[in-house]
């Protein structure tokens, strides 16, 4: 699945990063505890969370 397909499926929207729509997503992780996300670290993972704070961005960058 590509990032664009995931956004469409989840009825989401881009606020930035539209240039990454063609990237392939190998798996997804849904969590509100960033420590859980850190334990699940893999390449090409889509992070799904309800949080909206700077820690989410920092974790996603890892």
trRosetta pair geometry for C-beta under 8 A, 3 or more apart (Angstrom, degrees):
i j d omega theta_ij theta_ji phi_ij phi_ji
1 5 4.8 -125 -166 83 86 131
1 6 5.8 96 143 -55 122 89
1 9 8.0 -32 -160 -4 136 145
1 24 7.3 119 71 -154 36 64
1 25 5.2 -34 82 55 88 103
2 5 4.7 100 53 5 76 101
2 6 7.2 -139 97 -4 42 86
2 21 6.6 48 150 157 117 59
2 22 5.7 -45 -152 -148 133 32
2 23 6.4 129 -154 71 77 39
2 24 5.9 -55 -97 -95 63 47
2 25 6.8 128 -143 1 14 88
3 6 5.7 -56 -151 36 34 112
3 7 6.4 34 153 -20 67 105
3 20 5.5 29 31 125 166 88
3 21 5.2 -130 80 -137 104 35
3 22 7.3 -16 34 25 98 14
3 23 5.0 41 -18 56 116 91
3 25 6.2 119 -70 -42 60 111
3 46 7.3 163 -110 -100 74 114
4 7 5.8 -53 -147 35 31 111
4 8 6.4 31 154 -17 64 108
4 21 3.9 51 -60 -175 104 98
4 22 6.8 10 -8 -70 119 42
5 8 5.7 -56 -148 39 31 112
5 9 6.1 31 155 -20 66 110
6 9 5.7 -55 -143 39 29 111
6 10 6.1 11 163 -2 65 114
6 12 7.6 -1 125 26 74 132
6 25 6.0 34 -39 8 139 156
6 28 7.5 157 -129 -87 136 130
6 46 5.7 -139 -151 -128 168 161
7 10 6.3 -67 -141 49 24 99
7 12 4.4 -98 -148 66 71 105
7 13 7.1 108 -171 -82 113 16
7 14 6.7 -10 -135 -51 155 84
7 21 7.5 -62 16 -126 137 90
8 11 7.5 20 -179 -76 30 38
8 12 8.0 -65 -35 39 18 77
10 48 7.8 -155 -114 -118 153 120
14 17 6.2 -138 -153 66 109 77
14 18 4.9 99 146 -78 163 83
14 21 7.8 -61 -69 -76 144 101
17 20 4.8 -28 173 22 93 118
18 21 6.0 -3 -173 -36 55 109
20 23 4.9 -17 -178 -6 84 124
23 44 7.2 -160 162 -133 105 95
24 44 6.2 -2 98 -160 76 139
25 28 6.6 32 161 -66 128 85
25 44 5.8 176 -137 164 36 90
25 45 7.2 67 -158 -143 86 17
25 46 4.6 9 -146 -37 138 112
26 42 6.9 -108 84 128 125 123
26 43 6.7 49 21 95 143 74
26 44 4.1 84 1 95 103 117
26 45 6.8 -50 60 -74 89 54
27 42 6.1 29 48 74 126 144
27 44 7.4 98 24 101 67 81
27 45 5.4 -23 77 -114 83 81
27 46 7.4 -151 106 23 38 79
28 45 6.6 139 -110 -168 26 72
28 46 4.2 -28 -110 65 86 100
28 47 7.7 -178 -158 -72 69 17
28 48 5.9 32 176 -11 112 114
29 36 7.8 177 176 127 116 92
29 37 5.8 123 127 -124 139 75
29 40 4.7 138 -116 111 140 149
29 45 5.5 19 -4 174 108 124
29 46 7.3 170 23 80 64 51
29 47 5.7 -19 67 -111 96 59
29 48 6.8 -179 88 27 43 78
30 48 4.1 -27 -100 78 83 111
30 49 6.9 166 -154 -73 56 53
31 34 7.5 149 112 -82 115 26
31 36 4.2 -152 -154 88 153 125
31 37 5.1 -162 63 -57 133 83
31 40 7.4 162 -16 9 142 141
31 47 8.0 -61 39 -155 86 84
31 48 7.9 104 12 76 49 68
31 49 6.2 -27 75 -95 49 99
32 49 5.8 135 -95 -151 53 94
32 50 5.9 -21 -95 43 109 94
32 51 5.7 134 -143 -39 76 105
33 36 4.3 81 81 -1 100 107
33 37 7.3 -176 97 -8 55 81
34 37 5.2 -47 -151 34 46 117
34 38 6.4 51 149 -23 69 100
34 51 7.8 -62 -55 42 95 166
34 55 5.6 -97 -50 147 160 114
34 56 7.0 -137 -89 -91 115 53
34 59 4.7 -134 -151 -76 113 154
35 38 5.5 -48 -148 33 35 115
35 39 6.7 37 151 -20 63 103
36 39 5.7 -55 -152 34 34 112
36 40 6.5 23 153 -14 66 112
37 40 5.8 -68 -151 41 32 107
37 41 7.5 69 148 -65 61 71
37 47 6.3 36 -139 -129 130 114
37 49 7.6 -36 -68 -64 136 130
37 59 5.4 64 97 166 140 135
38 41 6.1 -7 -166 -41 39 109
38 59 6.7 -97 -63 -143 86 106
38 62 7.2 7 -113 88 83 155
40 45 7.2 145 127 -151 101 161
41 45 7.4 -142 -148 11 37 151
41 62 7.0 -66 -116 121 127 109
42 45 5.0 108 66 -52 87 120
47 56 7.5 164 134 -170 138 91
47 59 7.4 142 -135 110 160 104
47 60 5.2 -124 27 -103 153 97
49 56 5.9 -155 76 -128 145 125
51 55 7.4 -47 146 72 143 98
51 56 4.9 171 99 -64 111 128
52 56 7.0 -54 -115 17 21 148
53 56 5.8 113 61 -3 62 98
54 57 5.6 -55 -157 36 48 111
54 58 6.2 46 149 -19 75 105
55 58 5.5 -53 -145 39 36 113
55 59 6.1 37 156 -20 68 106
56 59 5.8 -56 -146 38 28 110
56 60 6.2 28 155 -19 64 108
57 60 5.7 -55 -145 37 30 111
57 61 6.5 33 155 -24 63 105
58 61 5.8 -55 -153 30 30 113
58 62 7.2 37 150 -27 60 97
59 62 5.9 -47 -162 18 38 114
